[in-house]
Amino acid sequence: MGSLRNSAAVLIFMSALLCGRSGAQARRSPPGKVRTYYIAAEEVMWDYAPRGRNLTGMPGGLDDDESQATRQKVYLKAVYREYTDDTFKILKQRSPEWQHLGILGPLIRAEVGDVVKVIFQNNTQIFCSIHPHGLAYAKNSEGALYDDGTSVADKADDAVGPGRRYSYTWMVPKRAGPGPGDGSSIIWMYHSHVVEPRDMNAGLIGPIIVSARGTTKPDGTPKDVEREFVTAFAVFDETQSWYFEANATNKKKYSADAALRALGSAELLKFKNPILYKRYLLYSINGLIEGNLPMMTIKKGDRVRWYLLANSNEEDIHTVHWHGQTVISNHMRTDMVSLGPMMMAVADMVPDSVGTWLFHCHVNDHIMGGMQGRFTTIP
C-alpha cells in the first residue's frame, strides 16, 4: 500500500513539473532514464591520513603546543557506500579515476529528464536520511526532518532508523540542470538531514552531477570533457559528530545516551579549552589531510572539469587555489574560486604547464591545518 501511495505521489508530482510545457513539447521529448542506486550508510574507522603526515612537504603546522605527528587521525564515522543491488551484499568498487572521492558517498549521475531512484539502507546505529540539493522531489522523498505539516506516510523518508530501508525518488527537470551560463554539467550534493550538523560532521555527504539532455557519453560523463574531479573542502568538526563521545574516549563504540551527553560538553569545550577543541577540527579535502588526497593526474591540453563543494561548518569558507594553471569559473579567468558553507561551484581547466602542482585552500588556518593536495599534469 505504501509503495502504491509513493508511486501515485511521484506521478502527480511529475505531471506538475511538466505542466509548464505544451503538449507538443512533451510529446517531442523522449522519456529520460530511470537511474537506480543502492546506497547504504555504514560506520567505518576513517583515517584522515592513511599514507602518513605532511605529504606535500609544506613548512608550517599547528599553532598550538601539539605537533601534527601526534594529532589523532583515525575516527569512527558514518559514510555512504554503494552496492550492486538491493541485497546490499556486494560493495560496488570505485574505479581508479574516482579513488580521490575519499570519504564522499557514491557519485550520482543524471541527465535532465531522468528520474533518480535511491534504495537506501541504514546500517548505522543512528537515524539518518538522504536529502538532495537541486533535484525535484515530492514530500515523501525530501529526506529532511522538520515540521512541514505532512502526514505520517510522508514522514518516513525524514529519519530512517537503524537497520531500516527506504526508497527515494527524485526527478531531474530542466531547472535541476545547467542554466544559461553553465557548461554541459553542474554539481549538486546530497547529505543526511535528520540533525544536519551532527550528520554531516559524522561524514554523510556525497556528490550529484547533472548534465544537459543528450550531452553525455555512454558512461555518463560529459562529451565535451576528458577528465572530471569532485573535491569537497570540509572542516570536519568531530565535536559536532554523533560519534564524538566514542572518539574522545577511544571506546570506538557508539552509545546513544553517551553521545547526547557528550554533545552538551562539546559546546562548552569550544569556549573553555579552545586549544583542546582545535584538536577535533580536521581540515580536509574529501576527508583526507596533508596531501593524502590521491594524486590527480591530467594531460596537457585536455579539457578538465573540477566540481567543488564545501561543508556546513562556520569555518567552511574556502578559497580553492590551483598552482601552475588557471580555470574558467562563473565566466571569469582565475586561479582561485571562493566557496561559502554548503556552496557548490564548477571550474573548467585546460592545463598547459607540465609538472606536479599544489591544490589547496588559501585560508591561513586551513592551509596550516592540512587542507592540501596535489595534482600532476603530464605531456
N, C-alpha and C positions, 0 to 999 in steps of 0.2 A: 504493500500500500504506500509505504514511504517513497519507494523508487518511482511509482506512478505519479505521485504528487510532485516529486522533483522534476520528472520529465515534462509534466504539464507546465510547471513554472518556467522551465527553460524555453519551451516552445512559445509561450506567451511573451517572454522577455525578448526572444529573438525577433518575433513579429513586431514588437515595439521598436526595436532598433532599426528595422527595415522600413518603418512607416514613412520615413522622410524621403525614401526613394520611390520613383514612379514604378508602376507595374512593369513597364517595358524594360527599365533598368534592371529590375530584379530578375526578369526572365533572361536577359542577355548575360548575366554574371553566372558562370558555372559555380556549383557548390564548392566550398572550401573543404579542406581535410579535417577529419577528427583526429587529433593528436593525443594519444593516451600515454600518461607517465605513471609509473608505480614508485611512489616516494615514501620512505619511512623516516621518522625521527628516531634517532638512536643515540645512546650515551657512549662516549668514547673517552679515552685518555688522550687528550690532544697535546702534542709537543709543538710549541711555537718556534723552536729552533732545533729541528731534528738532526741537522748536519753540523751543528756547532755554533759558536758565537762569533759575531762581528766578521762575517764572511766577506763583506765589502771592503774591509781593511781601512775604514774611515777612522781618523783620530777622534777622540772625544768620548763621551759616555754620560752616565747618570750624574745628576747634580747633587746627590746625597752621599752618605758615607757607605753605601753598598755598591760593590762592583757588579758589572754586568755578568761576570762569570758565576756569581753566587745567587743571582736572582732566580726565583722559581720560574720554570719554563714549561712544566707539564701540569695540565689542569683537567679535571673532569668536566666535560662539556656535552652539549647536545648538538647534533648536526643532522642535516638532511642527507639521505643516501638514496640512490636509485636502484631499483631491482628490475629484473627482466619480465616479470609477470605478477599476477595477483596472489601467487603463493608466497611471495616475499622470501624465497629460499635462495635464489641465485642473485648475488650482487652484480650489478652491471658495471663492468670495468671501464675506467676512463682511458681514453686513448692518450698516447704520449703528448700530443699537442695541447691537451687540456689538463695535464697534471698541475699546471700553475693555478688552477682554481682553488687548490688548498682546502680550506675549511668551508668554502661555499658549497651550497647544495647543487644538485644536478642542473645543468643548463637546460632551460625550457625554450624551445623554438616554435615560432608560428609565423604564418603569413596573414595579412589582412583577409578576412573572410573565413578563417579557420575557427574551429572550436577546440579548446584545450580541456581535456579531462584528466584530473589527477586523482588516482586512487591512493589515499593517504592512510598509512598505518603508523600508529603511535606506539613505538617500542620503548619509550622512556617512562620514568616514574612521575613525570609532571604532566599537567594539562597543556596542550599546545594545539596549534592550528596552522593553516597556510592562508595568508592573505596576499593577493596580488595587487601590485600597483599598475595603473594604466588600463588593464583589461576590463571588460564589462562582465557583470555577474548579477544574478538575482540574489535576494536576501539570504537564500539557503546556501550560497557559495561565497559569501563575503569573508568568512574566516576571521571575524573580529568581534570581541566580546564587549558590548556596551548596551545601554538601554535605548533600543531603536523601535520599540513598540511592536515588535514582531511576536508571533506565536511560538509555542514550544517547538513545533515542527521546523520552523525556520531558525531555531537557535542551536540545533545540533552541530552545525558547522563551526560555531564560535569557539568552542573549547572541547577538543577531542580528548577523552580520558585515557589513562594508561591502558595499553592493551586493546584499545578500540580502533575502529576503522571508519573512514568517511570518504565519500566520493564528491569531489568538487568539479563543477562545470563552469568554464569561463569562455566568453565569446571574445572575438577579435574583430570588432567593427573598424571602420575607417579611422575613427577618432583615436583608436589604440595604436595606429601605425604611424609611419613617418609623416610629419607635417610638411607644408610647402617649403620650409627652409632646411629640411633634413636631407640626409643621404638616403640610401636604399634601405637602411635598417637603423633601429634605435634600441635603447636599453631600458628595461624596467627591472624591478626587483620583486621578490616575494619574501615573506617572513612570517613568523608566528606573531599573533596579535591577541593573545589572552591577557597577559600583563606584559605589554610590549617591551619595556626596558629590561625586564628580567629575561624574557625570551630571547631577545636579540643579543644581549651580552652573554647568554648561555651558548650562542653560536648558531641560532636558527635563522639563516638568511641564505638566499640564492638568487641567481640572475634569470631574466627572461629577455630574449632577443626577438623583436617583431620586425619582419621585413615587409616591404610593399608587395602587393599582389603580383605574382609572376616574375619576381626578381631573384629567385634563389636557384641554386644548383640542386641536383637530386639529393645531396646530403644535407640540405637545408641552409647552407652558407650562402651569403650574397654573391651573385655572379660577378660583381664589379670589385671584389676584394680577394686578395690572395691569402691573407692571414688575419685572424682575429684574436684579441686578448680581452679578457674580463678581469679587471682589478678593483677590488674593494678596499679602500683606505679606511681602516677602522681602528679606533682606540677601544679595545675591549676592556671594560671596567669590570673586573672579576668580583668586586664587592657588590655589584648590581646583578650578578648572575644568580639563578636559583641554586647553584652549587657552591656558593661562597663558603658556607659553613664546612662542607666536606673538604674543600680545597685548603681552607685556612687551618684546619685541624689535621690535615693529611690523613683523614679517615677514608677518603675516596669512596664514600658510600653516601648516597642521598638519603636524607631524612626530612620529611615534610615539616614536622614540628620544629626540628633544629634549624631548618632553612628559614622559617618565618621568624624565629628569634634572632637569627644572625642578621637578617635584613635590617632590623632596627639598630643593632650595634654598628652596622656598616655605615649608616648615615652619620653617626657620631664620630666614627673613625676619621672621616674626611676633615673634620674641624679640630679634633683633639690631637691627632697624630698624623699630620699631612705627609711626613716622610714615610711612615709605615703604609699609609693609604696609597702612595705613589707606587709602592711595590706591586700593587694589583692592577696597574694600568699597563696594558700591552699594546705597544704602538706597532700595528701590523699592516701588511698588505696581504690580503687573502688569508689572514690568520697566521702569517709567518713573519718573523722579525729578523733584523740584522743580516739581510742578504740570503735568507733561507728560501725565498721565492725561487722556484726552479728557473734556470736561465732561459729567457725567452729569446728565441733565435728567429731573425728575419733576414731577408735577402735585399741587397741594394736594388732600388728601383721597383720593388714590389709595392702594391697598394695594401697598406696595413690599417686595420680599424681597431682602435682602442675604446673599449666600453668602460666607463669609470663610475664607481659607486662610492657612497660614504655611509657610515654607520649613524646611529641616532644620538650619541652622547654629546654633551655640550662642548667637548674638545674636538668633535669631529668636523672641524673646519680645516680644509686642506688646500694646499697649492701644489698640485701634481706637476712635477717637472721632469722632462726628459733631457739628458745631456746629449750633445752631439747631433741632434736632429730637431726639426720643427714639425708642427702639426697644424691642421686647419680645424678649428673648433668654433662653432657659432659664427661661421663665415669670417673668421679672423685668423691671420697667421700668428702663431705664438709658440712658445715652448713651455708655457705654464697654463694650467686650467684650474679654476677655483671651484671647490665643492663645499657646500654647506651641509649640515646634518640631513641625511636621507636624500641627498640630491643625486641625480644621475646625469651623465654627460657622455658625448661621443666625440672622439678626436680622430681625424684621418691623417695618416703619415705616408710619405713616400721617402724612405730613408736614402740618404746619399753619402753618408760617412761610415766607412767600414771600421769596425772595432767593437770593443766591449764598453758599454756606457752605463752610467748610474741612472737609476729611476727611483724617485723618492718624493716625499712631501717636504716642502721647504719651510714649514713652520718649525721654529727653532727646537721646541721641546720634542716634536715628533721625530725630526731627523736625529737628534741626540738619543732619543729613546729607542731607535732601531727601525723606523718606518722607511726602510731602504730595500731596494732590489737592484737587479742589473738586467740588461738585455744586450744581445750581440747582433751586430749587422755583419753579414758575410757577403763576399763578392757575388 
